[in-house]
Amino acid sequence: MEENYKVSNFIEEFLITKEIEEGCSQSTIKAYRYDLLKFISLVGDVNINSPLMRQKIRIYLKKLKDKNYTKRAIARKIASLRSLFKFLTLNEFISKDPMSIIKTPKIKLEENLPKFLDIQDIKKIFNDLKDKYKFNSKKSQRYYLIVRLLYSTMARVSELCNIKIRDIDFNEGYIKLRGKGNKERIVPVDQKTIEIIKENLYNRITYSDDDFLLTNTRDQKLNPRVVQNDIKTIKEVCGFSNSKIITPHIFRHTGATHLRRSGMDISELQDILGHSNPNTTRIYAKNDISKLKISYSLLHPLNNSKDL
């Protein structure tokens, strides 16, 4: 193999492999591309067989830290590089993996717990969205439906945008979602949300079962960026502070945390969220100290025996 091949020479082939062979979603592919181009922009387009590759990687990570990237963000950048160099090693483009001794930063439990809204925040958003003085535009109905769906189905934003009308079982109250790796799952949804979907469709001039549920004012499919901007607008109009984190993904964490606090079993929650690894779902158990406290009070001998 020629010795002057650089990182950029393999990005597209790597991304094709992730998409076709591993079934990664477009949002994941986009994230990989962004991370790898960020590496090139900060330390240059390094020769893949350079003996200084490991040093370059460490310089890159130091620059990210100096730019105040969070541990979680740096961990994602490391994961992207780890995946690329694993690909290069498996395909024998390089003989030694420079990521083999690069460690991922340890994230404390409190840093890793998903952020979520409390029930009063959710009530405020729903009430404000129905306030004609605050939200009075052609988009208002769409805003309400988006928030309702994000909170009720706990769908990822890409899954939300891909819901087609035929994916909705209006009689049984289910919606089919397509998640990571094109895996399909069916999630329950409350009857009020089903009625709101029906009302939304009733106000559309025409549609077929194969049309997307969420569309813009020109009846075109919404993309994740538009949904993110919609949520940003909702946050601003509702008057939440800048420090309050309100994004499409926050509603996923919020729905999951509220279900867990209401007593939903972790395995059931895993099915709804579409997590392939149960450990990913267990983080919501750690978000729920109140449930642990109740169980502890009911079950621990010190709480149930006068003799101890």
N, C-alpha and C positions, 0 to 999 in steps of 0.2 A: 504494500500500500504506500502511496505517496505520503511524504511526511509534512506537506504543507496544508493539509486539510484543517479547517478551523471549525469552531463550534457552529457557526452559522450555516455551514455546508450540510449539517445533519438535522437541523431543527424541523424542516418540513417532513422529512422521512420519519423522524421520531413521532411527530404529531399524527401522521397517517397511521402509524402502527398503533398508537394509543386509541385512535378513533375506530379503526376497522377491526383490529385484532382484539382489543380489550373493551371496546364498546363505550368509551368515554363520551360524555355529553359534549355538546358544542361549548357550553360555558366552561367546562373543565379544560377543553382544548385551548380555549381563549386564555384561560389563566396560565396554563403551561407556556404558551407563546409569550405572554406578557412577562413572565418571570425570567425566561431565557433571554429575551431581548434586553431586559433590565440588567442582567449579568453582563452582556456585551457592552451596554452603554456605560457601565461604571468601571469595568476593568479592561475593556477591549475585546476584540474577536480573537481569542487565544487559540493557538495551535493545539489540537486535541491530544497530541503526544508530547506536549511541552513538559519538561521536567519541573517546570515552575507552576504547573497547573494548580497543585494543592495550595501553594502560597497565594496564587491569584484568587482562589476561592475564599481563602481566609481574609484577604484584603477586601473582597466584595462584601463579606459578612460584616466586617468592621465598618465599612462605609454605610451599610444599611443601619447599623446601630447608631452611627454618628448622625444619621438623618432621622433619628428617633422612631424608627420602625419598631413595632411591638414585638415581643417574643413570638407571639402567634404568627405574625406576618413573616418574620425571619424564618420560622420553622417551615412555613409553606414554601419559601424560596429554596430552602435546603432540600425539601422533599422533591421539588421540581428538578433540581440539579442531580439529586440522587437517582431519580427515575431516568434522566437523560444518560447519565454515565453507566447505569446498569444496562441500558439499551446498547450503548457503544461497546460495552464489555461482552455482552452475550453475542453480539454480531461480529465480534473479533476485530472491531475497528481500533480498539486499544487493548493493551495486555494487562494493565493495572488500573483498577478503579480508584481515582483520586479521592472519592467520597468515602472510602472504606473506613477511615479513622476520623472523619468529620462528625462531630456530635451535634445532635439537635438540642437547642436550649431547653432546660427543664422549666416547665410552666407550673406554678403553684396552683393548687386546687381552686383557690379563690379567683385566680386569673382565668381559669379554664371553665368556670361555671357559666352557662349561657345566661345572658341578660334577658329580662322579660318585663312586661308591663303588668301592673296589678289590675285587679278587676275594675277599680274606679277609673283608671286610665282608659280602659276599653269602653266603659259606659260613657265617658266624656266624648270619646271619638264618635261613637254611634249617635249620641244625642246631637253633637255639633253638626254631623253630616246630614242630619234631618232638618237642621235649622236653615230655613230659606234665606235668612239675612246673612248668614255666613257662607253658605254654599248655594249659589244660584247661577248655575251655568249648565251648558249642555253636558258637561262632564260629571256633574254632581251624582247622577244615578250610577255612572261607572265607578266613581270613587267609592260609593257605599257598597257596591257589589264586590269590588276588589278586596276591601278590608274584611267584609263578611266572609268571603271565600278563604282568604289567607288565614284568618283566625279559626274558622270552622274545620277546614280540611288540613291545615298545617302543611300545605303544599309549598315546595320550593318555588321561587318566582318563575323559573323556566317551565316547571310542571304546570303552573297556573296558566301561563300563556298558551300552552299546548292543549288545554281542555277544549274538546269539540262538543257540540251539542249532543251528538250521539253517545258521548261518554257519560251522560247524565241519566240515571234511572229515576225518573220523577215519581214513580209509584212506590218504589222501595226506599228511596232516599239515599242513593249511593252515587259516587262519582269515581270514574276510572282515571287514575293518574299514571303518567309515564315518567319514571324516575331515572336515576343514574344507570347507565348501561342499557337503556331502553327497557328496563324492567317495569312491568305493569303491576299496579296494586289498586285495590278497590277500597275506598274509604267512606265511612258513613258521614252523612251531613244532616243537620237539623232541618225540621220541616219549614221553619220560617225562612231559612236561606233558600230552600227549594222554591218557596212562593215568590221570593224576591227575584230569583232567576227567571221564573215564569213571567213576572211583570216586566223584566228587562227585555225578554224576547217578544212580548206582546207589543212593546213600543218600537220594535224594529220593523221596518217596512216589509222586508222579506228575508227569509233565511232557509237553509236546508240543514239536514242532520249532520252533514259533513263540514259545515261552517264552524269557525272558532267561536267560542262563547264570548270572549272578551275582544271587542273591536273598538277602533277609534270612530270619530264622527263620520269617516268615509267608509265605514264598515270593513276596514282592513285589520288584520290580526295585530294585536298589541305585542310589542317586544319587551323584554325585561327592563330595558332602559326607561321606557315610557312608564312602566309600573313603578319603578324606583322614583322617578320624578313626580308621579302622582302622590306617592306616600310622602315625599318631601313637602309637596304643596299642602297636603292634609295636616302635617305636623305644624307648619307655619300658620295656617289659618286657624287651627285649633288653639294656637297660642302656647304651645309647649316651649320650654327653654331650649337653648342650643345644646345644653349638656345632656338633655334627654335623648337617648338613642331610640329612634323610631325608623325602622327600615322594613322592607317586606319580610326579611328573615326573622326579625324580632317577633312578628306575629306567629311564626312557626314555633319559636321557643316559648312564646306566651301560651299558646294553646296546649302545648305538650306539658308545660309546668302546671297549668290549671287542671288539666285532666289527671295528672299524677297526684296533685294535692286533693282532688276529689275522690281518689281511691283507685284509679285505673291501674291494673297490673302492668308491670314493666314489659312483659312479653306482648301484651295487647298493644301497648304504646309503640313498641318496636314495629309491629305490623302496620300501624297507621302511618308512622313516619317513614317507613321504607328503609330502615337501617338493616344492612346485611349482618352487621356485627352487634350483638347485644350489648357489648361494652359501651358502644356509642350512645345507646339509649339510657344506660344506667346513670349517666351524668345528671339526668332529671331527678333521680332518686336523691342525689346529693343536694339538689336545689330545694328539697322538701324536708327540712328539719322539723316542721310542724307535724308531719305524718310520723316521723321517727319518734318524736316526743310522745305522741298518743300511744303508739305501739309499745314503747318503753314503759309508759305508765301502766298499761294494761297487763304486760307480760313479765316484767322484772320482779323477782321474788321480794325485793326490798319494798316494792310498792304494794304488795299483796299479803304480807305476813306481819302480824303484830309481834311475832316472836323474834324477829331479826332486828 
